[in-house]
Amino acid sequence: MHVYSIILRLLDLKKISMNRFITDCRFSPGSADNWKKGSNPSAEALVKIADYFNTSVDFLLGREMPEQKSIISETGRMVNIILDLIKTHNVSEYEITKKLGLSSGIFSQWKQGKQKPSLDALMKIANYFNTSVDFLLGREIPEQKPMPADLQHIVNSWDYLDSDGKDFVMKALNGAKATMTKTGTKPAKSKKDVI
């Protein structure tokens, strides 16, 4: 669903006029017209809108049902959260830019404050790391936890496999599970247990 449609629904539910909403949020008078024509609000505008309606950015983007209101952080914190995810998942900034189709120097621009992450970039990064845009924006939603790096690597690689490759991976996983069951081996609790 388009962000503008969700805003209209929320305005209707709260019995608030578009003009009042635009004024309360201190958006420019033409903002609603731009959104109506298909332009998405900026990440900062989405945070304002989410706060105004006491919902999440992900809900505004049609990604989830409304959740509790959370704390917002500044752009620097958002960039640090993204960089922490990259480090935690043992991928490089270069790999992320290539896999997500981001421009090559984008992380440097974000770190230096020359540019802010776009809504499109935030959505791609949230999808890649299996987390929410709200999490990336520094809005605390406790139940959201990033996927373990090795599992995320498998998920990210899955789309690159043809049907034979997918069948091979599934057979290998099922074979490993069957062998473990047969021998009574318990699943590894940590990477140390695997080695």
C-alpha positions, 0 to 999 in steps of 0.5 A: 500500500502506498504511504499516502493511502496509509496516511489518509486512513490514519487521518480518517481514523483519528478524524484529523484534516490533512491541513491540520496534520500538515500544519501540526507536523510543520510540513510544507503546504505542497507535501501532501500533493507530492505524496499523492502523486507518488513521491514518498516522504523522506526518512525524517518526514516518515519519523515525524508522521510515525510519531504524530500517529503513534505508530512505526515507520514500518507500518507507514511503509506497509511492512507491519501492523502498528506497534508501540511508539519508540525513541528516535535517534539522530542520523549519526546513530542511524548510520552507526546502527547500520555499520554495527549490523554490517560488522555483526554479519561479517560483510563489508560496506563494499559487499552491501553496496554491490548487493543492494545497488547502492552507490559506491561511496555512500557509506563515506557520505553518510559517515561524514554527514554529507548525505542522509540514508534515503528511504529506498536505501533504508528499506533495502538494508532492513530487508537485507538484514531481516530487521525493520526500518524503525530499528535502523532509525534508532526507534527501539522495538525490542522484539526485533532481533537481527538474524544470525550472520551464517543464516543471513548468508544462506538466505541472501545467497538463496536467490542466486541459486538455480533449482539444482543448487537449491535442491542440493542445499536442501538435500545436504541440510536434510542429510546432516539433520538425519545423520545427527538424529541417527547418531544422537548428535545435538545441534551446536550451541555456538561456533566453538561447538562446530569446530 
